[in-house]
Amino acid sequence: MRLYIERPIYLTTRLKSDHAALTHGNLTSSHPNVHKTPSSHPSHHHDPFNHHRSTTNKLPQSIMAKLTLLTLLGLLTPTALSLRPSPGCGKTPALVTSSSTTTPLRITSNNKQREFFVRLPQNYNSSTPHRLIFTLHALGGTAQQVIAGQGGYLPYYGLPPLANSSTTPTVFVIPNGLNNGWQNSNGEDVTFLRSVLSTVESDLCVDQDLRFSTGFSYGAAMSYSLACSLGREIRAVAALSGNPQISGCAAGSEPVAYYGQHGTTDNVLPLAQARQMRDRFLKNNGCAAQAEPPVPAAGSQGKVKTVYTGCLPDKPVTFVVFDGGHVPTPRETGESETFAHKETWEFFSQFT
């Protein structure tokens, strides 16, 4: 647990898991296709949470002193004091219900009616700040397909079973794109997803420092676009076989934790385009320069995973190249299920 006292009447906390060691190059793995990149510059003398530090509401000094003491003694639970609790914390939800995975919620954005779905964890607790993950469909897909696990997807990209074991519960938000895609004309999809965040976080208890997005193909491109546009407002993205142009990248100079994966034989969105996406955040995140990692041998059904070093603390970059095409659920030889959801969750779950 990291404790910050920013002026006498502020207190914030943040937990860091052992996965954070990846950002400092402390990767230990026996897997032959996991690469640790060398650091080419000294460590950054930089507050690890500079971009994600904020404060709780102002409280009397006597109460803050007690909270500080409890925290130092380990008696304050990690979720008892969120870094950025949303306005919905402590409220009974008035909008989102258990049926919000089957009945769409609707808002008007840019004079267009848009819809989205929300999946609550079992035993949702309005006093517990939740992780929030956007799961974005591909071109021609729908939110309903993502929910049901149809059209080549795993349900919610396979993340709920993994999230269920986390001490931080997760809310999944599943929006529908316009014309079954995320063209994001004049930034309208970014505007829509910002409005969805505001709507959901006003109704539910969300840790606003734990916002994530993932998707395949067009959904990956839109997740990348969110990283560009939201910057410090989003914790991390996982782009599965995306492209940097089709949803755009407004701004795009802020550091954001970034996971990408792509197939060597993808003839829909070539690998070179995914490398461009990765390279933006290697630069933004201050990662060490290195030669392009090798790719898996043709026909091997293998993958090469690169965890970059020298990145800003808490802003890791991981990139997986697999022997395969434009698919959301690639598998390695001998494996009965995809690695995509496991890699995505490993990346997201390091932030707590």
N, C-alpha and C positions, 0 to 999 in steps of 0.2 A: 504494500500500500504506500502511495506517495501522498504526503500531506503538504498542503500549501496554506499559509495564512497570509492573505493579501490585504494588508491594512488590518487594524485590530478587530474589525467586525465582520471579516469574511473568512470562510473556510471552505476549501474544496478538496475533494479526494479523487484519486483515480488508481485503479488497480492495473498492474501490468503482468501478463502471464509470461511463462518461460519462452513462449514463441517470440517474444520481443527480441530475444537474443539474435534472431535472424537478421535484424536490422543492423547489428553490430558485427556481423560476420561470424558469429559463434555457432555455425551450423555443424552438427555432427550427424552423419548419415553413412550407412554402409552401402546405400544404393549407388551403383556405378554411374547412373545417369543423373545424379544430382550434383550440380556444379556450384561451388562457392566462388564468387568473384573476388579478386584481390582488391584491397583498398589502395587507392593511389593518392590519398590526401589525408591529412591529420583529422582526428575526430573533431566534430563541430562543437565548439563551446557554446552550447545552445540549450535552452530549457526544453526538455523532451516534450513538454505539453504546451509549448508556447502558443501553438495554433489552436489548441483545443481546451485551453483553460478558460473557465468562466466562473461565475460566483453564484452562490445561493442567494435567496432573498436576504435583505438586511435583518439581522437579529440582534437582540440586546447582548451586550458584552458578557453578561453573566451566563446566558444560555450558550453563547459561542465558546466560552471558557470550558463549560461542562462537556460540550461536544468534542472539543479539542482533547480534553483529558480522556474521554471514552474512546476516541479514535486511537490515541497513543497507547492505551491499555488493551486495545484489540477488542473492546466490548461493543463497538459500533459496527454493525454488519455492513458488508460492502454495498448493499443496495439500499441501506437506510438513508444514505445521503448521496443523491445522484449529482453528477457534475452539472447537468443542465436538464432538470425535469421539465417536461412540457406542461402547458396550461391544463391539460386533461388529468394531471395527477391529482388524486384525491377526489375525483368526481365520478359519479355513476354515469356510464356512457349513455348518451341520448341518441346517438346516430348508429354506431356500430353495434351489431348483435351477432349471435352465433349463426344467423342466417345470411350474414353478409358475404359468405362464400358462394351463395347461390342466387341471391337477390342483389343486383348491382346498386351501388350508391352513385348518385349523379350530382354533378356540379356544372355550372356554366363558366366556361373559360374562353376568352376571346370571342364572345358571342356565339359559342358553340356548346351544345350539351355534350358533356363527356362523362364517361362512367368508369368505375373501378370497383374492385372487390377487396375485402379485408378478411384475413384469417387470424382469429384470436387463438392464443395458446389455451390449453385446458386450464381451468381454474384461474382465468384472468383475474389479476389483483390490481385495482386502480391505485394502490399505494406503492407499487413496485415499478420503477422505470424499466421499460422494455427496449430491447433492440428492435429496429425497424428495417426490413429488407424489401426493396422493390424487386419483383420478378417480372421481367419484361419479355413479351413474346416476340417471335421473329416475323419477317414479312409474310403476309398471308395467314398468320396465326391469330389467336384470340386469347384473351385473359382466361376464358373458360377452358381452353385447351391446356394452359399452364396449370390451372387448378386440378383438372381431371387427369393430367399426365397423358394426353393424347397428341398425335401429330409428331411423334418422335421425342417429346419431352418426358422427363420424370415429373411427377406432381411437384409443383413449386421448385423445379430443378433439383429435386431430391433432398432438399435441405431440412424439412421439418423433423424427420427421425433423428438427425444429428443435433439439431437445435434443442430437442427435448431433453438432452442430457446436460445442457448448459445451465449454469447457475443464474444466467441472465435470460429470462424468457424472451421470445421473439414474436413480433407481430409482422405478418407478411401482407404486403400491399400489391395487388395485381391489377394494373390499369389496362385499359384497351386503347390502342393507338387509333389514329384516324386512317380510314381506308386500310385497316389491317397492317399498318406500318408506323414508322416513326420518322417521317420526313422532316419534322421539326421546322417547318417553314417560318422564317422570321422569329425563330425561337418559341413558337407557340406550344410545343410539347414540353419544353422546360418550364414555361409559365404554368401549364396545366399541372405538371408534377409538383411544382412549388405549392400550388393551390391545394393539391391533394395532401401534401405534407401538413400544411396549415390546418386543414379540415380534420385530418386524423389526429394530429397532436393536440388539437383543442378538445377532442372527445376522449382520447385514450392517454394513458401515462407512458410516455416515451422518453428515453434518454436521448436528448437532441445531439449528443456527441457520438451516438451509435446509430447513424443512418448509413445504409448500404444499398447498393444496386447491383443486380446481375441480369444477364440475358444472353440469348444466343442470336448471332447474325445481326438483324436489325436491332434486336434487344440489346446486343453487346454494343452496337454503335451508339444507341441512346444512353446506355450506362456511361460510356466514354464521354458523351456530350454533357451528361450531368456532372461528371468529374470536372470537366472544363468550366462549366457555367457556375456550379455551386461552390467549387473550390473547398474552402474551409467549412462549409456547411454540410459536407458529406464525408464520412469517415473513410470509406474504401469502396472500390468497385471491382467486379470480376467480369471481364469481357471475354465471352466465349465465341471465338471465330467472328470477329467484328471487322469494321472498316472505319477509318477516320473521317471520311467525307460525307457519308450518306445521311447522318444526323447532325453533322457540323460540330464545331468546337469554338464557341464564343468565349473570349477571354483565354482561358487555358494556360495561365502562368502560375497558378497556385499548386503547391505540393499536395498530392492525394495518394494514399496507399493504393497500389495498383496490382491486380492479378490479371494476366492474360493467358489464353491458350489458343492454339491454332494448329491445323493440319498441314502437313507438307504438300499434300496433293489437292488442296482446296482449289477448285477451278471456278468457284462462285465469287469468293472474296480471297484473293491471293495472300499468302503468308507475308509478303513484303509489306502489305498494308497494315497488318497486325503489328509488325515490327515498328512501323511509324508511330502507332498508338503507344506502344511500350516506350519508345525513345523519348516521346514528349515527357513522360513522367519520370524516366531516368534522369532527364535534365532538370525538371522541376524539383525533383526530390533530392538532387545533389548526389546521385549515386556515382560510384567510381566508373570511369571509362574502361572498356575492355573490348577485345575482339569478339565478333559474333560467335556465340556458342555453336557447337556441332548440332546436326539434326540426326534423328534416328535413321537407321538404314532402311531403304525402300523394302517393303515386304516384311519388315520385322514386327509390325504392330507394337512397336515400343514407343517410349516417350523420353524426352530429355527435359529435365526441370532445372531451371537456373534461378537461384536466389541471389540477388545482387547485394553487394556490400557497399559500404561507404555512404549509404543513403542517410538523409536526415533522420534523426531518432523518431521512431514511431511513423515513418513514412516508407515502408518497405516496398520493393518491387519484386514480383516473382513472375516468370514467364515459362510456359510449358509448350513445347513443340512435340506433336505426336505424328506418327506415321499413319496418315489417313486423310479423308476429305472433309467436306463441309457437313459435319454432323454434330449434334449437341451432346451425344453420349458415347464418345470414343472409349474403346476398351483395349487394354494391353493383352498380349498373347497369354492364354491360359487363365485369364480372369473372366468371371461370370457376370460382372457388372462394371459399369463405367467408373472411371476415376474422377470425373469432372466435379461431382457434388462433394466428394471427399476433399479434393484440393481446394475448392471454393470455401468450404466450411473451415478447413484448417487455416486459411488465410483470414477469413472474417473473425473467427473465434479468438484470435490472438488479441483482439481489442475488447477489453472488458471494462 
